[in-house]
């Protein structure tokens, strides 16, 4: 029955899209080098990094509409590239968003390939995958689920969530970071139009409320400083770092784990209202760790500033022996306040890396976690090809903390 149903679904798919012309042009990524080991696959932009979800977990997106016809894409290479990408994150909790729209008979992988793919993803990939969101599921997906159900563990099955509309994603992650393909957005609008029998209405968004005087999240460093008697280090940063320094330095996997979304929201609310937070009450060392990452990620401008982004991306083109000097030059150009806060943070991360025998968090591991929380482009999202230089730069800051930060002191600065 299943093969017949699949054929029927494919026929419906072909009929519903017969007026469309199948187009899958490579996605322009200025940071993607032709020497990339998977350039032939990566250039299509099928797999992308898309920031963090509401629990601070890295988000990977897979867009079917960017898959070219099967004769133009080696699906074995696609599977290898997917594993190559996930290998950078499987040690940490992560989330995958799968955009199903655009999977047609022309570019659809075989059932044998799908079976091989599931088998290839062993426990190390499945263990820390905390959520798989399937957007715009069709009969094809539901039939596949029945075919593969005997192979899929109950525990893994509970991680899969079907979402009929893009707006449903907003409950789970930061929608504006996703870099959703325009074809998927148009498809979503068409679905909503059919649902209502008319085109969707443009909803007027009310103007944002002014921040509270005690606000900590989503406001600038300058705003926090002005509201805290000129203190350079934001209170939420000082308190999380202090707590983690006392109780978390030897915790294995510190900063790799996520925490309850509701708990994180509750803690953020307390901080924004100027109320005290006692992390002992939560009995989870990962909560202050996630709060620290969340604070950095929600700054209106990254701690390393938009101006530094292109300079940091260029670090891999600098000769190895000169990279620390180049890092130092970039850091020296930061505004004074950013420099002080960055120095405070990196000093602490250096301490964490010094305990890596116990906590397993080397400078490289910490860089994978913090790189995207320290710098991102002013427009769009960080591409996968930009991760190597961003993480390398962060790793150098942590490894060579003393050398890089020893020549500039600011009155009133403190260290953890």
N, C-alpha and C positions, 0 to 999 in steps of 0.2 A: 504493500500500500504506500509506504513512504516514498519510493521512487516515483510512483504515479502522481502523488501529491506534489512532489518537487517539480515534476515536469509541468503540472498544471499551474503551479505558482510561477514558474519561469515564463510560461506562455502569457499569463496575466501581466507579468512584469513587462514583457516585450510589447504587449498590446497597449499598456498604459503609457509607454514611453516611445511609441512608434513615431511620434511627431518630433521627438527630440533628436538632436544629432549628438552622438557620443563624442565628447571632447574631454581629454584629460591632458592638459598642457602642464609641463613641469612648473612647480612653484618656485618663483624667484627667491632665492636666499643668498644675499650678498656675502654671507659669512661661510657658505659652503664651498669648499675647495675641491677641485677636480681630483686631487690626490686622496680624498676621503676614501677609506677602504670599501665603502658601500655607496659610492657616488651615484652609480647607476640606479639604485633604488631610492636613496635619500633625496635626490633632486625632485622627486614627485611630491614630496611633502605629505606622504600618506601617514607617517608617524611623526607626531610633534610633541614637544614638551609644552605644558600649558599652565605653569605656575603651581599653586597649591590649592587643595580643597579646604573646607571649613575646619578640618581637623589638623591642618598643617602638613598634609601628605602630598607628595609630588603627584601631579596629574599628567598622564600620557594619553594623547588622543590618537585614534585610528580612524581615518576618513576614507570610506569606500569610494566616494565620488572622485577621489584623486588617483584611484588605481587605473592605469591605462589598460587597453585590451590585453588579454592573456599572452598573445604572441609577442607583446612588447615588454613584458615583465616576467622575469624569472622568479617564480613563486618560491623556489627553494632559497634563493637569495633574499627574498622578502622575509622569510621566516628567520634566516640567519641575522638579518638586520634588526628584526624585532627583538631577538634575544640579545644582540649586541647593545641595543638601546636599554633594555630592561636590566642588563647586567650592571648598569651604573646605579640602579636604584633598588635592586632586590634585597639589599641588606637593610633597607629602611622600609617603613610602611609606605605603600603607594596605591594610587587609584588609576583605573583605565576608563576612558570614555570612548565608546565605539559608536560612530555615526554610520548607521547602516545604509542610509539613502545613497543611491548611486551604484549599488552592487547589482549588476545586470548579467545577462547571459554572456556578454562579450568579455567581461573581466572577472567573472566569478571563478574562484579556485575550485578544484575538484573536491569531492567528499573525502577521497583518499588523502589529499593534502591537509584538510581540516583535521582528520583523524591523526595524521602524523604530527601536526602542530600541537594538538592537545597532549599527545604522548611526550613530545619534546620538552614541554614545559613541566619539568619535574617539581618536586616539593619546594625547592628554593625559590621558584617563581611564584608558586601558589600560596605559600605560607604568609608572606607579607603583602600580598594583594588583598587589600581590605574592602575594595568595592569595584564592581564592574558595571558601569551604566550603559545599557543598550538603548540608543536613541532612535526613534522611529522604527520599531520592530515591525516586521511583516510576517505573513504566513510562513515564509521561508525559514525565518529565525525560529518560529515555534515548532516547525516540523523538525528542524535540526536538533532542537532541544530534546525532542522525543527519541531521535536516533541516538544521540550521545548520552542520554540520561543514564544508561547502565555503566558508562565509563566515568561519569562525573560524581564525585563524592557529595554526600548531603551537605557537608560543611562548606564546600566550594559553591554549591548551588545556591546557598543562602546569601552569598556575596553579590549575586546578579540581581540588578534592578532594571526593569523595563520602563522607559519613559516615552510617552507618546508625543510630547511636545518639548521644545527647547526650554520653555519657561519653567518646566519641572526641574531642570538642572539647577536653577537658582537656589533651591532648598539645600543643595549639597555642596556646591562650590561656587567660586567667583566667576560668574558668567562672562564678564568682560575680559578675562584672561584667556579665554578658550580659543580665540582665533578660528572661529567656526567658518567653514567654507561658505561662500555666497550661495552656492547651489543648495546647500542644506537649509539655509535661512529662507530661501525662496520656497522650497518644498514645505517647510514648516508653515509659512504664511498661507500657502495653498490649502494645506490640511485644515487650518483654522477657518479659512474662508468657506470650505466645503461643510465644515461642522456647523457653522452659523448660517450657511446659505448666502453669505455675503462676505465681502472683503473685511478684514479685521479693522476695527476702529482704532484711530491713533489715541492712545491714552495719555492725557496730560499728566506729567509728573510734577508734584508739588515741589516748590523750591526747598532745598535742604535747610534744616534748622541750624542756627548758629551753634557752635560747639559749647559745651558747658565750660565754666572757668576751670573745673577740675579735670577736664578731658585729657586722656592719655593716648587713646588709640585714634588713628586717622587724622591727627593734627601734626603740624610741623614741630621740629625741635625748638624753634624760636618761640612758638606759642607756649610750649610746655615750660621753657625757661622763664618767660615773662610771668607766667602764673605761679611759679615756684621760687620766688625771691631770687631769681638769677642763677639758680643751681644749674650747672652744665649737664649733669647726668640725670636723665628723666627718672622719676621715682620708681616706675614699674621696672625699669632696667636695673636700677641699683638693688631693688629688693629681690628680683629673681636671681640675679648674679650672686648676690650675697647668700641666698638660701642654697643655691646649687653648689656654691663653693664649700659651704659647710657640710652639706649632706649628699651631694650628688657626684663628686669627682670620681668616685670609684664604682659608680653604677654602670654595669655593662649595657652598652647600647644607648647611652645618654644622648638625647636629641634625635634618635632614630625612630622612637615610638610615637604614636599619636595618642590622643586623649579624647574623652567624651566631649562631643560638640557642645552639648548643653552646659557642661561644667566650664568649658572655656568661655562661653558667652556670659555665664554668671560671674566669672572672675573679671572679665573685661568690664562688665557693668559696674561692679564694685569699684574698680579703679577709676572709671569714668565719673563716678559719683563722688570720688574723693574719700571713699571708705577704706578702712584697713583690710588687708587680706592676710590671713594666717594659713600658709600652705600646709602646715601640719594637720589642719582640719580635713584635708582631702585625701591624705594617706596615699598619695601617688606622686612620685618624684618627677614624672613626665609632664605633669600639669605646669609647673613653673617653666620647664624647658620649652613647652609649646607656646606658652604665653610670651616668652622672650622672642621666639621666632615670629610670632604673630605681630608683636609690636613693631619689629623691624619691617615686616612685609606690608604693614598698613601705613607706613609713613608716606605722605603725599609725594615726596621725592626720596629716592634711595639714599642710604647713608653715604654711599660713595659718589653720589650726585650723577645726574644725567650727562653732565659735561665730560665725566671720566670714562663713559661707556666705551667709546671708540678707542681710547688709549689702552684700556684694559683688554679689549678684544685683540689688540695688536701685540700682546705680550708673547705669543707663541712665535712671532716672526723675529723676536730679539734673540741674539745668541745666548745660549744657556748661562754662560759665565757672567752675563751683564743683566740678567733678569731681575735680580734682587735690587740692583742699582736703579733699574727702570721703575720697579715698584715704589722705591723710595721717592723718586722724582714725582710720580703720580700722586702719592699720598701727601707730599709737601705742598702740592697745589690745592689741597682741599680747604674750604672755609674753616676758620679756626674752631668753630663749634662742632662741625662734623668730624674734624680731626680728633678732638678730645674724646668724643663719644666712641669713635671707631677704635682709638687706642685703648680705651677702657674695655671694650668688648674683646678685642684681639688679645689683650693681656690675659683675660679670663680664659679664652679658648686655648691659648698657649698652655695655661695651667692644666686644662682638661687633657690636652694632647700629651702632657708629661706623665699622665697616669694611664696611658693607653694599654699598658700591660694588664691592668685590671678592667678598664672600661671599654677596651677595644676601639676607642675613638682616636685614631691617629690624625695628624694634620690633614691628610688626604680625605679621610672619612668625614671630618668636620667641614672641610671645604665643599664636599658634595651636598651637605645639608645647608650650609650658610651662604654659599656663593650667590644663589638666586634671591636670598633675603637681603643682600648687601647692594646689589646692582641689577638694574634691568633697563631696557631702552625706553625712551620717552614715548615712542609709538610702537604698537604691536607687542608681541611677546618674544621672549628669548628663543631663538631657534636651537635645535639640537646641536648644530655645528658650532654654536657660540659657547656651549657648555665647557668644552675643553679649556679655552683660555680663561673663562670666568672662574672655573674651579682651580686652575693652576695659579691664578693670581691670588685667590683667597688662601690657598695652601702655602704659598710663599710668605704671605703676611703672617700666618700662624707659625710656620717653621722658623722664620727669621725675624720674629717680633722685635727682639732687642736691637738688632742691627737697623731695621727699617724705621723704628720709632725713637731712636736714641738722640736725634739731633734737633728735635723741636719740642720745647716745653711751653705750656700756656699757664699763666697765673690762674690759680684756683682749681686746676685740674686735679682729679683724684684717681687712684687706681684701685681695683678690687682687692 
